[in-house]
């Protein structure tokens, strides 16, 4: 079987209960071209599991809805069920910065806790007995996209603010849930204040979260909307007036290098 007839899957392997360090193992997977003209990352993993040896990974819907098959393939955070592969070498790794349960399966609880802590349930003074009409553009172009969040955590994999120790930042996914309730005309809580205290200005507005989002949520415009509304309420933290993330990051790196 030639290289053009197979996929070489280089898979991250790690069992914390047995292995001292992670390692990679290569598997030959026969090319199974169908009318689509490609195999998905999930199909490759299924083949290894069913025909070679057990490997651990997570999935459910197989249709880019549940977000559970999120991982890094060839250096990019993606949903394995929706990632098209061609014959050749492909590298499978878990999302960066998350606790590893085993192999490609991560512990999602720490990030999901951030979603829970944002108290995304709708808050009103009185129970909403009858939902009023929502502006068509707001509903379909913003709220519906936010509602389609897969909670896949791809945005957490690429967020630079979290990579440098943003402990006070809930992260892009949870912040979008706050934005969702802020824009929901039925929600009466002060979501702008909540966003500020959840680290709104810790975000560096790089747009990486938006680039990897399977739901195509417009992160940057929503973050800017939250910031604009926060400033209009005089809620912008004073220490962030002249803050330059990249300059401070460079200074921290230089300091660490000298030490």
C-alpha positions as CSV (number, residue, x, y, z in Angstrom):
1,X,0.0,0.0,0.0
2,X,1.6,3.3,-1.1
3,X,1.5,6.6,0.8
4,X,-1.2,7.8,-1.5
5,X,-3.4,4.9,-0.3
6,X,-3.2,5.5,3.4
7,X,-3.2,7.9,6.3
8,X,-0.4,7.9,8.8
9,X,-1.9,9.0,12.1
10,X,0.6,10.2,14.6
11,X,-1.4,10.1,17.8
12,X,-0.6,11.7,21.2
13,X,-0.7,8.9,23.9
14,X,-0.7,9.5,27.6
15,X,-2.1,7.6,30.5
16,X,-1.4,9.7,33.7
17,X,-1.8,6.6,35.9
18,X,0.9,4.7,34.1
19,X,3.1,7.0,31.9
20,X,5.7,9.3,33.2
21,X,5.6,11.5,30.1
22,X,3.4,11.7,27.0
23,X,4.5,10.1,23.7
24,X,3.4,9.7,20.1
25,X,2.5,6.5,18.3
26,X,2.0,6.1,14.5
27,X,-0.8,4.1,13.0
28,X,-1.4,3.2,9.3
29,X,-5.0,3.7,8.4
30,X,-6.2,2.5,4.9
31,X,-7.6,5.3,2.8
32,X,-11.3,4.8,2.7
33,X,-12.4,7.3,0.0
34,X,-16.1,7.5,-0.6
35,X,-18.2,9.9,-2.7
36,X,-17.1,12.8,-0.4
37,X,-13.5,12.4,-1.5
38,X,-12.1,12.6,2.1
39,X,-12.0,11.0,5.5
40,X,-12.6,12.8,8.7
41,X,-10.3,12.9,11.7
42,X,-13.0,11.0,13.6
43,X,-13.2,8.3,11.0
44,X,-9.4,7.8,11.3
45,X,-9.6,7.5,15.1
46,X,-12.5,5.1,14.8
47,X,-10.5,2.8,12.5
48,X,-7.6,2.8,14.9
49,X,-9.8,2.0,17.9
50,X,-11.8,-0.7,16.1
51,X,-9.0,-2.4,14.1
52,X,-5.6,-1.8,15.8
53,X,-5.9,-0.9,19.5
54,X,-8.0,1.1,21.9
55,X,-7.2,4.8,22.1
56,X,-9.2,7.3,24.2
57,X,-11.0,10.2,22.6
58,X,-14.4,11.9,23.1
59,X,-17.3,12.3,20.6
60,X,-21.0,12.1,20.4
61,X,-23.1,13.6,17.6
62,X,-20.6,13.2,14.7
63,X,-22.2,16.2,13.1
64,X,-20.3,19.3,14.4
65,X,-23.1,20.0,17.0
66,X,-22.0,18.7,20.4
67,X,-18.4,20.0,20.4
68,X,-17.0,16.9,22.3
69,X,-14.6,15.8,19.6
70,X,-12.5,19.0,19.8
71,X,-8.8,18.4,19.5
72,X,-5.7,19.6,17.7
73,X,-5.1,18.1,14.3
74,X,-2.0,19.1,12.4
75,X,-1.4,22.0,14.8
76,X,-4.9,23.5,14.5
77,X,-7.7,23.3,17.1
78,X,-10.7,21.7,15.3
79,X,-13.7,19.4,15.6
80,X,-12.5,15.9,14.5
81,X,-15.8,15.0,13.0
82,X,-15.8,17.9,10.7
83,X,-12.1,17.9,9.7
84,X,-11.4,16.7,6.2
85,X,-8.2,14.7,5.8
86,X,-6.3,13.5,2.7
87,X,-3.8,10.6,2.5
88,X,-0.5,11.4,4.2
89,X,0.8,12.2,7.7
90,X,-1.6,13.8,10.2
91,X,-0.9,14.6,13.9
92,X,-3.6,14.2,16.5
93,X,-3.2,16.0,19.9
94,X,-5.4,17.1,22.8
95,X,-6.4,20.7,23.3
96,X,-3.6,22.7,24.9
97,X,-3.6,23.8,28.5
98,X,-6.4,21.4,29.7
99,X,-6.0,18.5,32.2
100,X,-5.6,15.2,30.3
101,X,-7.8,12.2,31.3
102,X,-6.1,9.9,28.8
103,X,-4.7,10.3,25.3
104,X,-6.9,12.8,23.4
105,X,-9.6,13.1,26.1
106,X,-9.4,16.2,28.3
107,X,-11.1,17.0,31.5
108,X,-13.7,19.7,30.5
109,X,-14.9,20.4,34.0
110,X,-12.6,23.4,34.8
111,X,-13.7,25.3,31.7
112,X,-17.4,24.2,32.0
113,X,-17.3,25.5,35.5
114,X,-16.5,29.0,34.1
115,X,-19.6,28.7,32.0
116,X,-21.7,27.8,35.0
117,X,-20.2,30.5,37.2
118,X,-21.2,33.2,34.6
119,X,-24.8,32.5,35.7
120,X,-26.1,32.4,32.1
121,X,-29.6,31.6,33.1
122,X,-31.9,34.4,32.2
123,X,-32.6,36.8,35.0
124,X,-35.7,38.9,35.3
125,X,-37.5,40.8,38.0
126,X,-40.7,39.1,37.2
127,X,-41.2,35.8,35.4
128,X,-41.4,36.1,31.6
129,X,-45.0,34.9,31.0
130,X,-45.0,35.9,27.4
131,X,-41.9,36.4,25.2
132,X,-42.1,39.6,23.2
133,X,-40.9,39.7,19.6
134,X,-37.1,40.2,19.2
135,X,-35.7,42.2,16.4
136,X,-35.2,40.0,13.4
137,X,-31.6,41.0,12.7
138,X,-30.6,40.7,16.4
139,X,-32.2,37.3,16.7
140,X,-30.9,35.6,13.6
141,X,-27.5,37.3,13.1
142,X,-26.4,37.5,16.7
143,X,-28.5,35.6,19.3
144,X,-29.0,32.5,17.2
145,X,-25.3,32.3,16.5
146,X,-24.5,32.7,20.2
147,X,-27.1,30.0,20.9
148,X,-25.2,27.7,18.6
149,X,-22.1,27.7,20.7
150,X,-20.8,24.1,20.8
151,X,-18.9,24.6,24.1
152,X,-16.1,22.9,22.2
153,X,-13.4,24.9,23.9
154,X,-11.5,25.5,20.7
155,X,-11.4,29.2,21.6
156,X,-9.8,28.3,25.0
157,X,-7.0,26.5,23.1
158,X,-6.0,29.6,21.1
159,X,-6.6,32.4,23.7
160,X,-3.3,34.2,24.5
161,X,-4.8,35.9,27.5
162,X,-5.4,32.5,29.1
163,X,-2.0,31.2,28.1
164,X,-0.2,33.8,30.2
165,X,-2.1,33.0,33.3
166,X,-5.4,34.9,32.9
167,X,-6.9,33.4,36.1
168,X,-9.3,36.3,36.5
169,X,-10.6,35.9,32.9
170,X,-13.5,33.5,32.3
171,X,-12.3,33.0,28.7
172,X,-13.9,33.7,25.3
173,X,-16.6,31.0,25.4
174,X,-18.0,32.0,28.8
175,X,-17.7,35.7,27.9
176,X,-19.9,35.1,24.8
177,X,-22.6,33.6,27.1
178,X,-22.5,36.9,29.1
179,X,-22.8,38.8,25.8
180,X,-25.8,36.6,24.9
181,X,-27.7,37.6,28.0
182,X,-26.6,41.2,27.8
183,X,-28.3,41.4,24.3
184,X,-31.3,39.3,25.2
185,X,-34.1,41.9,25.7
186,X,-35.8,39.7,28.3
187,X,-32.8,39.6,30.6
188,X,-32.7,42.3,33.2
189,X,-29.4,41.6,35.0
190,X,-26.4,44.0,34.6
191,X,-24.4,41.8,32.3
192,X,-22.0,44.6,31.5
193,X,-20.9,44.8,35.1
194,X,-20.7,41.0,35.1
195,X,-18.5,41.1,32.0
196,X,-16.1,43.6,33.6
197,X,-15.7,41.5,36.7
198,X,-15.2,38.4,34.6
199,X,-12.1,39.9,32.9
200,X,-13.5,41.8,29.9
201,X,-10.4,43.9,29.6
202,X,-8.1,40.9,30.0
203,X,-9.0,39.9,26.5
204,X,-6.3,41.2,24.0
205,X,-8.8,41.4,21.0
206,X,-6.6,39.3,18.8
207,X,-9.5,37.5,17.1
208,X,-8.1,34.0,17.4
209,X,-11.2,32.8,19.1
210,X,-13.3,34.0,16.2
211,X,-11.1,32.3,13.6
212,X,-11.5,28.8,15.2
213,X,-15.2,29.1,16.2
214,X,-17.3,26.4,14.5
215,X,-20.5,28.4,15.1
216,X,-18.9,31.5,13.5
217,X,-19.7,33.6,16.5
218,X,-18.5,37.2,15.9
219,X,-16.4,37.4,19.1
220,X,-14.6,40.7,18.4
221,X,-17.7,42.8,17.6
222,X,-19.5,41.4,20.7
223,X,-16.5,42.0,22.9
224,X,-16.3,45.6,21.6
225,X,-20.0,46.0,22.2
226,X,-19.5,45.0,25.9
227,X,-16.5,47.3,26.2
228,X,-18.3,50.2,24.7
229,X,-21.3,49.7,27.0
230,X,-19.0,49.3,30.0
231,X,-17.3,52.6,29.2
232,X,-20.7,54.3,28.9
233,X,-21.4,53.1,32.4
234,X,-18.0,54.3,33.6
235,X,-17.0,50.7,34.4
236,X,-13.7,50.5,32.6
237,X,-11.0,49.7,35.2
238,X,-8.6,52.6,35.5
239,X,-5.5,50.4,35.5
240,X,-6.4,49.4,31.9
241,X,-6.3,52.9,30.4
242,X,-2.7,52.6,29.2
243,X,-2.3,48.9,29.4
244,X,-0.4,47.2,26.6
245,X,-0.6,43.4,26.8
246,X,2.1,42.7,24.2
247,X,4.5,45.2,25.7
248,X,4.0,43.8,29.2
249,X,4.3,40.2,27.9
250,X,7.6,41.1,26.2
251,X,8.9,42.7,29.4
252,X,7.9,39.6,31.4
253,X,9.7,37.3,28.9
254,X,12.9,39.4,29.0
255,X,12.8,39.4,32.8
256,X,12.4,35.6,32.9
257,X,15.3,35.2,30.4
258,X,17.7,37.2,32.6
259,X,16.8,35.2,35.7
